[in-house]
Amino acid sequence: MNADLDSLRSRWNEVLDLLESRDRIAWLVFFDARLASFDSNVLTLDFSDARKFASSHEYEAVRPKHKESLASAIKEVFNLDIAIEELR
């Protein structure tokens, strides 16, 4: 399936619902993310707004596992293999 940023955004809640049913911690990681861009099957997520209210806790050690869970949910919803990046 060919997807663009608008199609990902239009079904993002479906992706998040699936992610929540599989991995609630991963869902908590990504539910505040904004979909910033989608280019060459790389989805870039922006957490800048979410960080306004967040504490200083960062979970870099477990982030790759959560990204894999998100990519798996996107694959199931869109039948699309993608990479996940984060804006810093």
Sequence and secondary structure as in RCSB ss.txt:
>XXXX:A:sequence
MNADLDSLRSRWNEVLDLLESRDRIAWLVFFDARLASFDSNVLTLDFSDARKFASSHEYEAVRPKHKESLASAIK
EVFNLDIAIEELR
>XXXX:A:secstr
    HHHHHHTHHHHHHHHHHH HHHHHHHTT EEEEEETTEEEEE HHHHTT  S   TTTHHHHHHHHHHHHH
HHH    EEEE  
